Amino acid sequence: MTTDNTTPTPEDPSREGGAGIKGLAENATGLAKDAAESAKQGAQGLAAKMKDAAAGLRGGDKELTEVHFWFDTRCPWAWMTSRWMLEVEKVRPVHTTFHVMSLAVLNEGKDIDEDYRAMVDSMWGPARVNIAVEQEFGSDKLREFYTALGTRYHLRDEPRERATIEAALTECGLPTSLADRAETDAHDDLLRSSHHQGMDPVGDEVGTPVIHVEGVAFFGPVISPAPKDEEAGVLFDAVRALAGYPGFFELKRSRTVGPIFD
């Protein structure tokens, strides 16, 4: 048996310290990467929450309030209010479904001025085509057609004639043969039914626009010009609050401007 008398050589202190510093550096780098990744994830999470919050303001994560809107295409005041409701949809959790009423039906049998009678009688045609679009192609197409025809009537001042109706139908991908319905009273029972569904809950002596929301029906608002962006939402909140109070009936002042189309 032999004895090893060699003394173990200690590690070089400089090498030991170098390894420690290197380890610390690696740990620091790892921690920095972890912190950066956490910050990135946190920023992404915050951005997602902000996006969700914005969507919520627009109604993305809220139940939509259904608004039902009765219009006669020829009425410029109904047009103004309808454009306001489309603005409201951008800033409130609201969806508007459009329905047909008729100023011709409203004034049937009434003793009115001869010139006004002639104008009202000319309104049968567009209303009949509107109800045909709704019955055959649904409320979404009616909404689209109302915008197409209303733009021609109120913004471009195009003639109130068959060619204008056909152009609007074509724009919406609808058959121009629907314009034939303007000339016949064969389906006026459908028009009257739609008219009375909107008008009867409001009462007598009102015209268009008529809005139904959350079981409450009212005439108006009559506005000019139509507010945009958040201003449209604020007006909707106010109108909804007034209409929702059972004892509220009327708030009115004389019009000082006509329809301002912008």
Secondary structure by P-SEA (a helix, b strand, c coil): ccccccccccccaaaaaaaaaaaaaaaaaaaaaaaaaaaaaaaaaaaaaaaaaaaaaaccccbbbbbbbbbccccaaaaaaaaaaaaaaacccbbbbbbbbbcccccccccccaaaaaaaaaaaaaaaaaaaaaacccaaaaaaaaaaaaaacccccccccaaaaaaaaaaaccccccccccccccaaaaaaaaaaaccccccccccccbbbccccccccccccccccaaaaaaaaaaaaaaaacccccbbbbbbccccccc
